[in-house]
């Protein structure tokens, strides 16, 4: 999954925001599952990037709700 930047997130529709959020959360769960099973991820920094992207999506959702 590609990491979305703030300007990319602003261009998404509400439905696309929800879909991206679901995809990223599933990917995060898979990474955490692999780590908890004793394995190692290929790119440990990718977990933090996924978390940041989820935060960007949530921030945009909240911004739209309050405007």
GULO-452254 format. One line per 2 residues: number of its first residue (from 1); their letters; for each residue x, y, z of N, C-alpha, C. Coordinates in nm, 2 decimals. Layout:
NUM> a> X,Y,Z,X,Y,Z,X,Y,Z; ... $
END
This chain:
1> xx> 0.08,-0.12,0.00,0.00,0.00,0.00,0.09,0.12,0.00; 0.06,0.22,-0.08,0.13,0.34,-0.09,0.10,0.43,0.03 $
3> xx> 0.20,0.50,0.07,0.18,0.59,0.18,0.12,0.72,0.12; 0.02,0.77,0.19,-0.05,0.89,0.14,0.00,1.01,0.22 $
5> xx> 0.03,1.12,0.15,0.07,1.25,0.21,-0.06,1.33,0.23; -0.04,1.44,0.31,-0.16,1.52,0.35,-0.23,1.58,0.22 $
7> xx> -0.16,1.62,0.12,-0.22,1.68,0.00,-0.30,1.57,-0.07; -0.25,1.45,-0.07,-0.32,1.34,-0.14,-0.45,1.30,-0.06 $
9> xx> -0.44,1.31,0.07,-0.56,1.27,0.15,-0.67,1.38,0.14; -0.63,1.50,0.12,-0.73,1.61,0.10,-0.81,1.59,-0.02 $
11> xx> -0.76,1.52,-0.12,-0.82,1.51,-0.25,-0.92,1.39,-0.26; -0.91,1.30,-0.15,-1.00,1.18,-0.15,-1.14,1.22,-0.11 $
13> xx> -1.23,1.14,-0.16,-1.37,1.16,-0.12,-1.39,1.09,0.02; -1.51,1.11,0.08,-1.53,1.05,0.21,-1.53,0.89,0.20 $
15> xx> -1.58,0.84,0.10,-1.59,0.69,0.08,-1.44,0.64,0.06; -1.36,0.71,-0.02,-1.23,0.67,-0.04,-1.15,0.67,0.09 $
17> xx> -1.17,0.77,0.17,-1.11,0.78,0.30,-1.14,0.66,0.39; -1.26,0.62,0.39,-1.30,0.50,0.46,-1.23,0.37,0.41 $
19> xx> -1.23,0.36,0.28,-1.17,0.24,0.22,-1.02,0.23,0.25; -0.95,0.35,0.23,-0.81,0.35,0.26,-0.78,0.32,0.41 $
21> xx> -0.87,0.37,0.50,-0.85,0.34,0.64,-0.86,0.19,0.67; -0.96,0.13,0.61,-0.98,-0.01,0.63,-0.86,-0.09,0.58 $
23> xx> -0.81,-0.06,0.46,-0.70,-0.13,0.40,-0.57,-0.12,0.49; -0.55,0.01,0.53,-0.43,0.03,0.61,-0.44,-0.04,0.75 $
25> xx> -0.56,-0.04,0.81,-0.57,-0.11,0.93,-0.55,-0.26,0.92; -0.60,-0.32,0.81,-0.58,-0.46,0.79,-0.43,-0.49,0.77 $
27> xx> -0.36,-0.40,0.69,-0.22,-0.42,0.67,-0.14,-0.41,0.80; -0.18,-0.32,0.89,-0.12,-0.30,1.02,-0.14,-0.42,1.11 $
29> xx> -0.26,-0.48,1.11,-0.29,-0.60,1.18,-0.20,-0.71,1.13; -0.18,-0.72,1.00,-0.10,-0.83,0.95,0.05,-0.82,0.99 $
31> xx> 0.09,-0.69,0.99,0.23,-0.67,1.04,0.25,-0.70,1.18; 0.15,-0.66,1.27,0.16,-0.69,1.41,0.15,-0.84,1.43 $
33> xx> 0.07,-0.90,1.36,0.05,-1.05,1.37,0.18,-1.12,1.34; 0.25,-1.07,1.24,0.38,-1.14,1.20,0.48,-1.11,1.31 $
35> xx> 0.48,-0.99,1.37,0.58,-0.96,1.47,0.55,-1.04,1.60; 0.42,-1.05,1.64,0.39,-1.12,1.76,0.41,-1.27,1.75 $
37> xx> 0.41,-1.32,1.62,0.43,-1.47,1.60,0.58,-1.50,1.61; 0.66,-1.40,1.63,0.81,-1.42,1.64,0.88,-1.39,1.51 $
39> xx> 0.81,-1.35,1.41,0.88,-1.32,1.29,0.93,-1.17,1.29; 0.99,-1.14,1.18,1.04,-1.00,1.16,0.98,-0.95,1.03 $
41> xx> 0.94,-0.82,1.03,0.89,-0.76,0.91,1.01,-0.73,0.82; 0.98,-0.72,0.69,1.09,-0.69,0.59,1.14,-0.55,0.62 $
43> xx> 1.04,-0.46,0.65,1.08,-0.32,0.67,1.01,-0.27,0.80; 1.08,-0.27,0.91,1.02,-0.23,1.04,0.97,-0.08,1.04 $
45> xx> 1.03,0.00,0.96,0.98,0.14,0.95,0.85,0.16,0.88; 0.81,0.06,0.81,0.68,0.06,0.74,0.56,0.06,0.84 $
47> xx> 0.58,0.00,0.95,0.47,0.00,1.05,0.44,0.15,1.10; 0.55,0.22,1.13,0.53,0.36,1.17,0.47,0.44,1.06 $
49> xx> 0.51,0.42,0.94,0.45,0.49,0.82,0.30,0.46,0.81; 0.26,0.34,0.83,0.12,0.30,0.82,0.04,0.38,0.93 $
51> xx> 0.10,0.38,1.05,0.03,0.45,1.16,0.02,0.60,1.13; 0.12,0.66,1.08,0.11,0.80,1.04,0.01,0.83,0.94 $
53> xx> 0.00,0.74,0.84,-0.10,0.76,0.73,-0.24,0.74,0.79; -0.26,0.65,0.88,-0.39,0.63,0.94,-0.42,0.76,1.02 $
55> xx> -0.33,0.82,1.09,-0.35,0.94,1.16,-0.38,1.06,1.07; -0.32,1.06,0.95,-0.35,1.17,0.85,-0.50,1.15,0.80 $
57> xx> -0.54,1.03,0.78,-0.68,1.00,0.73,-0.78,1.04,0.84; -0.75,1.01,0.97,-0.84,1.04,1.08,-0.84,1.19,1.10 $
59> xx> -0.73,1.26,1.08,-0.73,1.41,1.09,-0.81,1.47,0.99; -0.81,1.42,0.86,-0.89,1.48,0.76,-1.03,1.45,0.78 $
61> xx> -1.07,1.33,0.83,-1.21,1.30,0.86,-1.26,1.40,0.97; -1.18,1.42,1.07,-1.23,1.51,1.18,-1.24,1.66,1.13 $
63> xx> -1.14,1.70,1.04,-1.15,1.83,0.99,-1.28,1.85,0.90; -1.31,1.75,0.82,-1.43,1.76,0.74,-1.56,1.77,0.83 $
65> xx> -1.56,1.69,0.94,-1.67,1.69,1.03,-1.70,1.82,1.10; -1.59,1.89,1.13,-1.60,2.02,1.21,-1.62,2.14,1.12 $
67> x> -1.60,2.12,0.99,-1.61,2.24,0.90,-1.76,2.26,0.86 $
END
